[in-house]
């Protein structure tokens, strides 16, 4: 008995359909990969645009407003109506803060997380520029000083202590050991490793 070919083999249309379906899977996977790749590349573009919109920092030196060689002497800090926000679309971190820190005193600033303690320190070093108000150190308004003149005269000890006192006193190695030892006559003061207990030195 003879059978027609269409009963012995799959119909041609069914074979073509199966072939095209497997090819469509390959195309779909390739398109998904291309879309993911484009998205990753656009993140780079977004970051470049963000960097392009960052406001430039103040000059290192402003010749018309250079502090004296002995500034600061007592270290008295006056904060007047200080308003700080990290971005124009974000709420203010510090809202009209006014206070005075007496010179040659140990002052503690306490507060919950997000209350603005770090923002206050950043404003002193001009990491962020105040939207309003001013900070005066020994009568000198720091907003008028260049970054080099300001930051080279101040020092900050981080919360996580590391390294030696010598490195933290003079990270740029601008002074001799003899000059730094005059600060404190403690034995091996510059070789002490920083930790929580070193604060009693």
N, C-alpha and C positions, 0 to 999 in steps of 0.2 A: 504494500500500500504506500502510495506516495503522499507526502505532506507538503503543504506550501511552506515557503521559506519563512513567512511571517509567523508561523507557528513553531518553527524550530529555533529561531533566534529572537532576541529582544527587538522590539520595534526601534527603527533608527531614531525617531524623535526622543524616545526615552534615553537612549545613549547620549545624544547630544545634550539633553537637559542635564544629565549627571555630570558630563564633562564641564559644562558652563557653570554649574553650581560650585564645583571644586575650584574653578578658576576665580569665581566671585569671592570665595573665602580668602584666597591669596590677595586679591585686590583690596578687600576690606581690611585685612591685617596691615597691608602696606600703607593704606590711607590713615589708619589709626596711628601707626608709627610716625608718619609725617606730621600729623596734627600735634602729637606729643612733642616732637622735635621743635616745631614752630613755637609752641607754648614755652618751652624751655628757653629758646632764643629771645622771646619777647620779654622774659624776666630780666635778661641782661640789658635790653633796651630800657626797660622801666627803671632799673637801677642807675643807668647813665643819666636819664632824665632827672632822677632824684638828686644825684650829685650835682648836676648842672644848676639845680635850683637852690642849692645850699648857699646861704649868705656868707660872703668872705669874712674871715677874721680881721681883727684890727691889725694895723702895721706892727712890726716888731718894735720899732722905735719911732716916737713922735717927737721931733726935735724941739718943738715949741713947748712941750710939756714933759720935761725930764725931771725926775725927783732928785733931791740932793743925795750925795754919797752916803750920808748917815740916815737916810730914810729906809724904813721906819725906825724911830727911836723907842718910843714906849709901846707902840702897837695898839693904840686905842682905835676901835672900830665903831663908826657911827653908820647905822643903816637907816635911811630915811625913805619912808613910803615906798618900799621896794615891791615891785610887781614882776613876777617871772613866769613865763610860759614857754614850753619847749617848741610849740608850733602855734600858728595863728588860729588853727581850727581846734586846738585842744584847750581845755580849761586852764586857768591860772594855777600854778603850783604854789606860788607865794602871792598873797593878796594884801598889798599895802602894809608890809611889815616895817615897823620902826622900832629900833632898839639901839642900845649902846653897850659895847663890850669894853670894859676898862682895860687900859694897858697894863702889861706885866702881871696879869692875873690868869688863873686857870678857870675857864668858863666851860660848862657843859650844856649842850643843847640836846634835849631829849624829846621824843615824840614817837608816835606809832609809825608803822611802815606807810610810806606815801605822804607823810605830813610835811615834807619839804626840807628835811635836814640836808640831804645831798644837794638839792637845788641851791640852798644857801651857800654851801661851800663852792659849788661850781660858779656861782655869781661872783664870789671873791676872786676867783682865778680867771674870770671872763671866759669860761667855757661856754656859758650861755649869757647873752646880753639881756639886761633887764628891759622890760617893756616900759617901765616907769620907775621913777625914783633914782636914788644914787647910793653909793657906798663910799665913805671917806675913811681912810686909814691915816691917822695922825694929821688930819686936816686936808689930805690930798685926795681929790676925787679920782678914783681908779679908772673911771670910764674915759678919762682924758690921757691915760698913760698907755704907752706901747706894751705889747705882750711881753717882750723881753725884759723891759724895766720892771714890770709888775711881777711876773712869775719868778724871776731870778731873785727877788727880795723876799718871797714867801716860801714856806716849806709846809708840806703836809705829810703826816705819818699815816699810812694806810691801816685799815682794820686788821688785815692779815699781814703780820709782821714777817719779814724774811730778809736774808742778807745780813750784813754787818752794819753797825752804826756808822762806820766810816763811809760806806757806800750810800747810806741814806742821808748823811749830813752833806755830802758833796758828790752827788751822782755824776756830775760832769767832770770831776777831778780837776777843778779850777784852783784848789788851794793845797798848800803843803800840809803834811801831817802835823807839823809844829803849830801852824796857824789854827788848825782845828782843835788840837789838844788844849789850846788856851781857853776854849769854851768851858771845858770841865777838866779838872785835874784828877778824875777818878782813874785808878789803876786799870790798865787794859780797856779803857772805855771804848776805844774805837774798834776793838776786836770782839766785843760782845755781840753775840747773835741775838737778833730781835725775837722776842716772844712776849706773852702777856705779862710775865714777871719782870721784864726789863724796865717797865714804866717807873719802878721805884728808884732807878739810878739817879 
